[in-house]
Amino acid sequence: MKRIYLDYASTTPVSKEVIKTMLPYFDQFFGNPSAIYEEGRLAKKAIETARKQIADLLSAKPEEIIFTNGGTESINLAIFGIANFYRFQFSQPEIIISSIEHPAVLESAQKLEKLGFKIIKIEVNKKGMINLKQLENSLNKQTLLISIILANNEIGTIEPIKKIKKIVENFRFNNKTLFPIFHTDACQAAEYLDIKPKKLGVDLMSLNGGKIYGPKATGLLYKKEGIELEPIIFGGGQEKKYRSGTENVSGIVGLATALKLAQQEKEKESARLKKLRDYLINEVLQSIPKTFVNGDLKNRLPNNAHFTILDVEGEALILKLDQCGIAVSTGSACHSKSLTPSHVLIAIGLPHEVIHGSLRVTLGRYTTKNDIDYFLKNLIKVVKELRQLSPISLKFKNE
């Protein structure tokens, strides 16, 4: 059966160019980078070359790049690293996040709340855009850290990070302080947006190789020079003691190549995918009644189309489409097995009974118009079949 993959926000295939750069480090240059003999030195050199390549792409310094095993670890290192290192400079340390963060941020914040930190969640509007006024009013001299996602992994809304930067800078200037420290989860954005940390105005930034056609279980944390972290993994002291453990040399090399390709092709690929995405959205809305799009239609990742289709159940829709050879999702793969409604869709104001009809379609480098047409043909058929079996008929208008 023909397979159509439309879940690129979940993960991406590793590109041939990336695989090619990785292969020598599986058997030819396999040494432990901590070893002082030649095999070790060659492996260490490959890591430092990759570090410099990435630093150059981000207009950063090599020492500001910390390699991790993925986006979740990068986020955990950023949040717990900052919290544990600086907490005693505050009588009641506070951390600000948005209500639509990735589970890695939300659950890290929940853990810190149990340890005595105050967690403030900033609301979003119906399009998933953060409430800047609430953010500004929430800042005070106890605010240690802000973590706001750059582009949401479910509904694709791109947050106004540069406006948040100005709010943070004004607070620091007026209060003569270095705090709050500003982190962003940029895992979904690296394929399509300019992610240079200095332009964004962030102190910490998390990236994930598995989202940019690089190997899974690779990632990095950008840490601005002068910012300190308490490590969360201890052992051999690799990565300047910020992240112990023998380095994944082939993965790091592959990550550098993947990020290079992503940033080189982002404008051309974004334009191509935006046309396909808009075509997809228009066709779905015209062909399937009682359907609407979630997220900001203007400030949106070019590959993301997130729908609510009333009177169908999302999981049933996904399974039916899978039988047709199509891979899509309801939302974040990290919570795909959870029966709880999406916290993102709750945050934008959708009722629980409406949320269960959600469908996330994310396009990628190998998506063609023929793929979209095949998906549309089957989606229309499957929705009709499921609605005929559905005992409910909801009335909900998305404004």
Secondary structure, 3 states (H helix, E strand, C coil): CCCEECECCCCCCCCHHHHHHHCHHHHCCCCCCCCCCHHHHHHHHHHHHHHHHHHHHCCCCHHHEEEECCHHHHHHHHHHHHHHHHHHHCCCCEEEEECCCCHHHHHHHHHHHHCCCEEEEECECCCCCECHHHHHHHCCCCEEEEECCCECCCCCEECCHHHHHHHHHHHHHHHCCCCCEEEEECCCCCCCCCCCHHHHCCCEEEEEHHHCCCCCCCEEEEECCCCCCCCCCCCCCCCCCCCCCCCCHHHHHHHHHHHHHHHHHHHHHHHHHHHHHHHHHHHHHHHCCCEEECCCCCCECCCEEEEEECCCCHHHHHHHHHHCCEECECCCHHHCCCCCCCHHHHHCCCCHHHHCCEEEEECCCCCCHHHHHHHHHHHHHHHHHHHHHCCCCCCCCCC
